[in-house]
Amino acid sequence: MGLALLKFGEEARVDLREFSLEGRNRKELRYAYHRAHKAGAMFEVVPANQVDGIMEELRHVSDEWLKEKDTAKKKILCWPICRCLPPSV
């Protein structure tokens, strides 16, 4: 039939009032959290009215990640997320 599965992304919704890293079933998440923290990873919620001011930085981070992954297919799917800035790689 010539059909193929094409994954576009993932979405998750988490009720933050109920979420916790405690317990045996969250062991892998705790490990990933601590490993990322030790590596210097950070997370920040940027208000919508400030996104335009950081788009170049986001594109740079995205391009570096994609370069590390060495996959052209992801570039095609990911770069439009950066508000139609052409890929720099």
Residue, then its C-alpha position, 0 to 999 in steps of 0.5 A: m500500500g506504500l504507507a509509512l508512519l511519520k511521527f510529528g512530535e509529542e505532547a504531554r500534559v501534567d497537573l503540576r499540583e499533583f506531580s512529584l518525583e517521589g516514589r519508586n516509579r519516578k526513580e528514572l526521572r529523578y536520575a535524569y533530573h539530577r544528571a541534567h542539573k549536574a550538567g548545567a541544564m536549566f529550564e525557563v518559562v519565557p512569556a510570549n511577549q519576550v519570545d521574539g527577543i530570544m529567537e536567534e538564541l533559540r535557533h542557535v541552540s536548536d542548530e547545535w543540537l541538530k548538528e550533534k544529532d547529525t540528522a537532516k530530517k529533523k532539520i526539515l521538521c524542527w526549523p519552522i518552529c523558530r518562527c520561519l527563520p531559515p536554518s543556519v546549518 
